[in-house]
Structure formats: structure tokens, C-alpha cells
């Protein structure tokens, strides 16, 4: 089943000490672009999160927002810079003696001075990841579900348009089959009119018909168009999500090329009108394909 590149998913995980909320949204993009907004305390997991997402998503501009609430001391470590504290005490005592100021230095006052007490991040990579990935997988599942629902709508619309194209191709084949006979009749009538005689050189007529048939034959183009439609339908139902959108885009280009060739070879108004209808449907399909992962 094909997927749309656009989608949204939300997931969460919480215990009595920590809570993770993850939102994933995506829009169309030619390549794969993953942007993650997350608290600094979890920044060491960024590459791991990207890799996990790219295992399940092939293409699109993906924005990930992570909200993390940590009510425990896990991941936090308080350190005392004793050298800095001693330097503060020495200088403060010196100032007190020189200026006859009462020395009321206390440990609590010293601890409030810059760079004395610091909260640093402790290494709990595995624990944080094991918790975060639960929320991430839930968000990804919901994200992919919305992409598949949208993809199903796109596939249904394209199937209808492909059927219209196939019907028009069949009509073109019918019109094309009678063009040679019409050409022979017109050629004979023209010769008789120009030469003012009922005698016609059948050998010469046959040569002209062969040349005309070779020049205007669209059998190969019609065959290739039908083959491209079959391939397109097969890709719409594939389980392989890798670069499906790019493959469909390539097929649309090929179908356009074959259709243009048919139009350039045809001197038949009915075929020309059908070619215009096919190109209109192909353009609508091409726009839909731009949204496929």
C-alpha cells in the first residue's frame, strides 16, 4: 500500500518520575529531511532517534517535537567546585579584614555564588532510550497510519484516472486501425482527380501506403503505454515503500512521452482530442504522485 508524504502522529510514555510526549508531522519533500526539537538533556539521543525514524519512513520533510518532563534526579548530578569555593572564601576574608567588615561567610552563601554548585547530566543513555522509544514507536505507528489512509485515497483517485486513460488508449487503437484504409481511399481519389483517369498504379499505391503506415504507426507507443499503466497499478499496491513515489514519477514521464509521440504522429482529429484528454489525466496523476512517499 502506498503512503502519502503528509501525516501526523503523537505518542507518549510516563511513569511516576518521567514523562515523554512526541509529535511527528511531515510534508512533501523531494528528499528525506528529519528535524528534531528536543530538550538538551536528551540531545545525545538525536542520531539514534533519526535512525529509528528512517527505518520506517522513506521520504518527506519530517518535523519531530519531543517534550520531556523529569521529576527525578536521574540524569542529574550535583558537583561542588571546591577550588572555586575556596577562592571565594579567601578573597572574601581578605576583603573583610582590610575593611573591618564583619565576617559572616556561611556555606549556604558560598554555594549560591557562580560556578560553585553545578548540575551536570549523568550518563543514563540506555534507560532514557528504552523509555523514549516507547513514545516514539507509538507516535510512528499513528504517523504511518495517517500516511497510509491518505495514500489509499490517492491510490483510489489515480486508479480511476488510469482507467480513463486506458479506455482512451483503446479508442485511439480503434481509430488508428481505420486510418490506413481511409488513406488508401483518399490517395486513390486524389490521383484520379489529378490525372483525370480511373487507372491507378496499384504497386505505386502500395509503396505509398507502406511509407504512410510506417510513419504513422502508433502500435508500439500504445503497447508501451498499456505496459506503463500495468506497472503503475502494480506499484500502487506494492508493499515495498522504498522510493515508490520516484518510480511512479518516472513512469508518468514515460507515459507523457509516449502520448506526445502518438499526438505528433496522428493526423486524426479524434485521436488528437483523445491525446489531450490523456495528457490532462496524466497531469492530474503527476500532481498526486508528488505527494507519495
C-alpha positions as CSV (number, residue, x, y, z in Angstrom):
1,X,0.0,0.0,0.0
2,X,1.4,3.4,-1.0
3,X,1.7,6.2,1.6
4,X,1.3,9.9,1.4
5,X,4.3,12.0,2.5
6,X,2.0,14.1,4.7
7,X,1.0,12.8,8.1
8,X,0.8,13.4,11.8
9,X,1.3,11.1,14.8
10,X,1.5,11.5,18.6
11,X,2.8,9.2,21.3
12,X,3.6,9.4,25.0
13,X,5.1,7.4,27.8
14,X,5.0,8.2,31.5
15,X,6.0,6.7,34.9
16,X,5.9,8.2,38.3
17,X,9.2,10.1,37.7
18,X,9.4,10.9,33.9
19,X,7.1,11.7,31.0
20,X,7.8,11.8,27.3
21,X,5.5,13.3,24.7
22,X,6.4,13.0,21.0
23,X,4.7,14.6,18.0
24,X,5.7,13.8,14.4
25,X,4.4,15.6,11.3
26,X,5.6,15.6,7.7
27,X,5.0,17.4,4.4
28,X,6.2,16.9,0.8
29,X,9.9,17.0,0.1
30,X,12.0,15.7,-2.8
31,X,14.4,14.0,-0.4
32,X,14.4,12.9,3.3
33,X,14.9,15.6,5.9
34,X,14.4,14.9,9.6
35,X,14.4,17.8,12.1
36,X,14.2,17.2,15.8
37,X,13.3,19.7,18.5
38,X,14.1,18.3,22.0
39,X,15.5,19.2,25.4
40,X,19.2,19.5,25.8
41,X,19.2,16.7,28.4
42,X,18.1,14.2,25.6
43,X,20.2,15.7,22.8
44,X,22.7,12.8,22.9
45,X,19.9,10.6,21.5
46,X,19.2,12.7,18.4
47,X,21.1,10.5,15.9
48,X,19.6,7.3,17.4
49,X,16.1,8.8,17.1
50,X,16.7,9.8,13.4
51,X,18.0,6.4,12.6
52,X,14.9,4.8,14.2
53,X,12.6,7.0,12.2
54,X,14.3,6.4,8.9
55,X,13.9,2.7,9.3
56,X,10.2,3.2,8.9
57,X,9.9,6.3,6.7
58,X,11.5,6.7,3.2
59,X,10.9,10.3,2.2
60,X,9.5,13.7,3.2
61,X,10.3,16.7,5.4
62,X,9.7,15.3,8.9
63,X,9.5,17.5,12.0
64,X,9.7,15.8,15.4
65,X,8.9,17.6,18.7
66,X,9.8,16.0,22.0
67,X,8.6,17.2,25.3
68,X,10.4,15.7,28.3
69,X,9.5,16.2,32.0
70,X,12.0,14.8,34.5
71,X,10.7,14.8,38.1
72,X,13.5,12.6,39.4
73,X,17.2,13.2,39.9
74,X,18.0,10.6,37.3
75,X,20.3,12.1,34.7
76,X,21.3,14.9,37.1
77,X,24.4,15.1,39.2
78,X,25.3,17.9,41.6
79,X,29.0,18.7,41.7
80,X,30.8,21.1,44.1
81,X,33.7,23.1,42.7
82,X,35.8,23.2,45.8
83,X,38.7,25.1,44.3
84,X,36.3,27.9,43.3
85,X,34.6,27.9,46.7
86,X,38.0,28.2,48.5
87,X,39.0,31.0,46.2
88,X,35.7,32.9,47.1
89,X,36.3,32.3,50.8
90,X,39.9,33.5,50.6
91,X,39.1,36.7,48.8
92,X,36.0,37.4,51.0
93,X,38.0,37.0,54.2
94,X,40.7,39.2,52.8
95,X,38.2,41.9,52.0
96,X,36.6,41.6,55.4
97,X,40.0,42.1,57.2
98,X,41.1,45.0,55.1
99,X,37.8,46.9,55.5
100,X,36.9,45.8,59.1
101,X,33.7,44.2,57.9
102,X,32.0,41.5,60.0
103,X,32.9,38.1,58.6
104,X,29.5,36.3,58.2
105,X,30.6,33.9,55.5
106,X,28.5,30.7,55.6
107,X,28.5,27.6,53.4
108,X,24.9,28.4,52.1
109,X,26.0,31.8,50.9
110,X,29.1,30.4,49.3
111,X,27.1,27.8,47.5
112,X,25.0,30.5,45.8
113,X,28.0,32.1,44.2
114,X,28.6,31.5,40.5
115,X,30.2,28.2,39.4
116,X,30.4,26.8,42.9
117,X,27.5,24.3,42.6
118,X,26.7,22.8,39.2
119,X,24.1,20.4,38.0
120,X,25.6,18.2,35.2
121,X,24.0,15.4,33.1
122,X,24.7,11.9,34.2
123,X,25.0,9.1,31.7
124,X,21.8,7.1,31.6
125,X,21.6,6.7,27.8
126,X,20.1,3.2,27.8
127,X,17.4,3.9,30.4
128,X,16.3,7.2,28.7
129,X,16.3,5.5,25.3
130,X,14.3,2.5,26.5
131,X,11.6,4.8,27.9
132,X,11.6,7.3,25.0
133,X,11.4,4.7,22.3
134,X,8.0,3.6,23.6
135,X,6.6,7.0,23.0
136,X,8.5,7.2,19.7
137,X,7.1,3.9,18.4
138,X,3.5,5.0,19.3
139,X,4.0,8.3,17.5
140,X,5.4,6.5,14.4
141,X,2.6,4.0,14.3
142,X,0.0,6.8,14.4
143,X,2.0,8.8,11.9
144,X,2.2,5.9,9.4
145,X,-1.5,5.1,9.8
146,X,-2.4,8.6,8.7
147,X,0.0,8.4,5.8
148,X,-1.5,5.1,4.7
149,X,-5.1,6.4,4.9
150,X,-4.1,9.4,2.8
151,X,-2.2,7.1,0.4
152,X,-5.3,4.9,0.0
153,X,-7.3,7.9,-1.1
154,X,-4.6,9.0,-3.6
155,X,-4.4,5.4,-5.0
156,X,-8.2,5.2,-5.4
157,X,-8.2,8.5,-7.3
158,X,-5.3,7.5,-9.5
159,X,-6.8,4.1,-10.3
160,X,-9.9,5.9,-11.6
161,X,-7.8,8.2,-13.8
162,X,-5.7,5.3,-15.1
163,X,-8.9,3.5,-16.2
164,X,-10.0,6.6,-18.1
165,X,-6.6,6.7,-19.8
166,X,-6.8,3.0,-20.7
167,X,-10.2,3.5,-22.2
168,X,-9.0,6.4,-24.3
169,X,-6.0,4.3,-25.5
170,X,-8.4,1.6,-26.6
171,X,-10.4,4.2,-28.6
172,X,-7.2,5.5,-30.1
173,X,-6.3,2.0,-31.3
174,X,-9.7,1.6,-32.9
175,X,-9.4,4.9,-34.7
176,X,-5.8,4.1,-35.7
177,X,-6.9,0.8,-37.3
178,X,-9.1,2.5,-39.8
179,X,-6.6,5.3,-40.8
180,X,-4.8,3.1,-43.4
181,X,-8.0,2.3,-45.3
182,X,-9.0,5.9,-45.2
183,X,-5.6,7.0,-46.5
184,X,-5.8,4.5,-49.4
185,X,-9.3,5.7,-50.5
186,X,-8.2,9.4,-50.3
187,X,-4.9,8.7,-52.1
188,X,-6.7,6.9,-55.0
189,X,-9.4,9.7,-55.2
190,X,-6.6,12.3,-55.3
191,X,-4.7,10.5,-58.1
192,X,-7.8,10.1,-60.2
193,X,-8.7,13.7,-59.7
194,X,-5.2,14.9,-60.6
195,X,-4.6,12.6,-63.6
196,X,-8.2,12.6,-64.6
197,X,-8.3,8.9,-65.1
198,X,-9.7,5.8,-63.4
199,X,-6.5,3.9,-64.0
200,X,-4.4,3.7,-60.8
201,X,-0.9,2.1,-60.4
202,X,-1.6,-0.3,-57.6
203,X,2.1,-1.0,-57.0
204,X,2.8,2.7,-56.5
205,X,-0.2,2.9,-54.2
206,X,1.1,0.0,-52.1
207,X,4.5,1.7,-51.8
208,X,2.9,5.0,-50.6
209,X,0.7,3.0,-48.1
210,X,3.7,1.2,-46.7
211,X,5.5,4.5,-46.1
212,X,2.5,6.2,-44.6
213,X,1.8,3.2,-42.3
214,X,5.4,3.2,-41.1
215,X,5.3,6.9,-40.5
216,X,2.0,7.0,-38.6
217,X,2.0,3.6,-36.8
218,X,1.4,4.1,-33.1
219,X,1.2,0.4,-32.2
220,X,4.5,0.4,-30.3
221,X,3.5,3.6,-28.3
222,X,0.1,2.1,-27.4
223,X,1.7,-1.2,-26.3
224,X,4.3,0.7,-24.1
225,X,1.5,2.9,-22.7
226,X,-0.5,-0.1,-21.6
227,X,2.6,-1.7,-20.1
228,X,3.3,1.5,-18.1
229,X,-0.2,1.5,-16.8
230,X,0.1,-2.1,-15.6
231,X,3.4,-1.2,-13.9
232,X,1.9,1.9,-12.3
233,X,-1.0,-0.2,-10.9
234,X,1.4,-2.8,-9.5
235,X,3.4,-0.1,-7.7
236,X,0.2,1.4,-6.2
237,X,-0.3,-2.0,-4.5
238,X,3.3,-2.7,-3.6
239,X,4.4,-3.5,0.0
240,X,7.8,-2.0,-0.7
241,X,7.7,1.6,0.4
242,X,11.2,2.4,-0.8
243,X,11.2,5.2,-3.4
244,X,7.7,4.3,-4.8
245,X,7.0,8.0,-5.4
246,X,10.1,8.4,-7.5
247,X,9.3,5.3,-9.6
248,X,5.8,6.5,-10.2
249,X,7.1,9.9,-11.2
250,X,9.4,8.3,-13.7
251,X,6.5,6.2,-15.2
252,X,4.4,9.4,-15.6
253,X,7.2,11.0,-17.6
254,X,7.4,7.9,-19.8
255,X,3.6,7.9,-20.3
256,X,3.7,11.6,-21.3
257,X,6.4,10.9,-23.8
258,X,4.5,8.1,-25.5
259,X,1.4,10.2,-25.5
260,X,3.2,13.1,-27.1
261,X,4.6,10.7,-29.8
262,X,1.1,9.5,-30.6
263,X,-0.2,13.0,-30.9
264,X,2.7,14.0,-33.2
265,X,2.1,11.0,-35.5
266,X,-1.7,11.4,-35.8
267,X,-3.5,13.4,-38.4
268,X,-6.8,12.3,-37.0
269,X,-8.9,14.9,-35.0
270,X,-10.5,12.2,-32.9
271,X,-7.1,10.8,-31.8
272,X,-5.8,14.3,-31.2
273,X,-8.7,15.1,-28.9
274,X,-8.2,11.8,-27.0
275,X,-4.5,12.6,-26.6
276,X,-5.4,15.9,-25.0
277,X,-7.7,14.0,-22.6
278,X,-5.0,11.6,-21.7
279,X,-2.5,14.4,-21.1
280,X,-5.0,16.1,-18.8
281,X,-5.4,13.0,-16.7
282,X,-1.6,12.4,-16.6
283,X,-1.1,15.9,-15.3
284,X,-3.6,15.3,-12.5
285,X,-1.9,12.0,-11.7
286,X,1.5,13.7,-11.7
287,X,0.3,16.2,-9.1
288,X,-0.9,13.3,-6.9
289,X,2.4,11.4,-7.3
290,X,4.3,14.4,-5.8
291,X,2.6,13.6,-2.5
292,X,3.6,9.9,-2.5
293,X,6.4,8.7,-0.2
